[in-house]
Amino acid sequence: MKEAFRSIACLVPQVFRALFRGPQTVAFPFGRANIPEGYRGRLRIHADQCRGCGLCVRDCPASALELQREGRGRFRLLYYPHRCAYCGQCELSCTSEALYHDNSFVGGVASLDELVTVMVEREG
């Protein structure tokens, strides 16, 4: 009984503090989200700088990138954000500095197929 009273005596002041302090959460989605400096969001590319070497695909630990070669100088680079670990390894591996992460969120979709993005489509 003594332990129950001690627990209640400790809990009651905390409950009153929480009631009068107000919300301690962020305002998102009703307000702007505070994104910290250096947040790695969606993967972007400078398509004109991509050579199709495949280093980013080879070094991606989550298999979030796929390079489809269709002949000499013809390729497609696909990005699967639902697989991405946002580790930045693809950025580090890219010798032409074509890949980078910006600080935007990946939006919600009804199907995973809608997330697949063609980053580069080079016809030769």
N, C-alpha and C positions, 0 to 999 in steps of 0.2 A: 504494500500500500504506500509505503514511504517513497519507493522508487517511482511509482505512478504519479504521485504528487509532484515530485521533483521534475519529472518529464513534462508535465503540464505547465509547471511554473516557468520552465525554460522555453516552451513553445508559444505561450500566449503573447509575450512581448514581441516575438518575431512576427507573429501573425498581424499584430497591430501596426508594426513598422511597415510591413509589406502592403497593408491596406492603404496607408496614408502616403506612402512614398510615390505611388503611381507606377505605371508600366516601366519595366526595365528592358524591354525588347526593342528591336529596330522597327521603324515605321513601314518598311517594305512589306507588301506591295503598294501600300497607300501613299508612301512617300519615296523619295529617292534613296537608293541603296548606297551606302558608303563603301566604295571598293578601295581596299588598301593599295598602296603603291607597290608595284611589282606583281600584282595578281595575274596569273596566267589563265586567260580565257580562251576563246575560240582561236583556232589556228588559222592564220592568214598567209598569203603568198604574194610575192611580186612575180607574177606569171612570166614576165619578159626576161627575168633573170634565171628562171629554172632551165637547167640543161637536160633533165631527165636521167641523171646519173644513177639514181636509186639508192644513194647513201642514206637518205632519210628513211626510206622504206626498210632497208637492211637493219638499221640501228634502232628502230622503234620497238620498244619492249612489249607494247600492247597490240601490235599489228593494226594500228589505226590508219596506216597509209598503205596504198596499193598502187603499184606502177604497172600499167598495161601497155606493153610494147606492141606496135602493129607494123613494124618495119623500121628502116633506117630514118631516124629523125621524127618518126611518128609515135606519139605516146599519149597516154592519159594518166594523170595522177589523181587518185580518188582519196578522199578523207572520210573516215568513219568516226565522228565525234563520240558516239556511244561507247566506243572501245578505248578512246584516248585517256591516258593517265595524266595528261597535262604536265609531264615531267620536263619537257623542253629538250629532250635528247635529239629530236629531229632538227631543231634549231641549231644545236651545237654541231651536228653532223653535216649540215648543208654548207658545202664549200663556197657556193655562190651567194650565200646569205639571202636566199629567196624566201625562206620560211621564217615566220615570227608569230608570237602569241600576242594578241591584243587583250584588253581587259573587258571584253564584252561577254555576256552570258550566252550559252547555247540555249535557244528557245525550246519550248515544249512542242511536241508533235504527237499525232495520233498513231503513227507508224514509224518503225525504225528506218524504213526505206526512204522516208522523207528527209532524214538526217544526212544521208550520203551526199557528199559534195564533190563535184568535179572541180579540182583545184586548177589543173592545167589540161588543155586539150590542144596538142600541137599536131599539125597536119603535114609537117615536113619542112 
